Amino acid sequence: MQNTDTAIPLSSLEKGASASIIGFSEKGKEISNRLFELGFVNGSIITACGKAPFGNPLIFTIHGGKLSLRKEDAKNVLVRRI
């Protein structure tokens, strides 16, 4: 069983896995406003759907919609597996 209390970067979420957003890393503060407008708020549930060819960008589902996020940006979003 995985420890669900540990914060991990969104970029490490496996395809099909879901997590709750818990915040941003220090480097992520600069993109947090843009992501907030896309629904990246604490407690939001996000699911990894896959990745584009060559592994970038990553594809996620959040609030019923799909979006792609650059891997380097996803590394700065902190989530907790659910």
Residue, then its C-alpha position, 0 to 999 in steps of 0.5 A: m500500500q502506498n503512503t498517501d500522506t507524502a507530497i509528490p510532484l504532479s509529473s510523477l503521477e502514473k497514467g490512470a492515477s488520481a491525486s489531490i492538489i496540495g500546493f506548489s513548490e517554490k519554483g512553481k509560485e511563478i506559474s501558480n496564478r495561471l494554473f489557479e485560473l485553470g482550476f489548480v486549487n488546493g483539494s482539486i482532484i486531478t488524474a493523469c491521462g497520459k503523455a504526448p509523444f516523446g513524453n512532453p507535454l503531460i495530459f491530465t483531467i481536472h474539473g471534467g476537462k482535459l488539459s496538457l501541461r509541460k513536464e517542467d511545470a507539472k514538476n512544480v505542482l505538489v499533489r497527494r495520491i488518493 
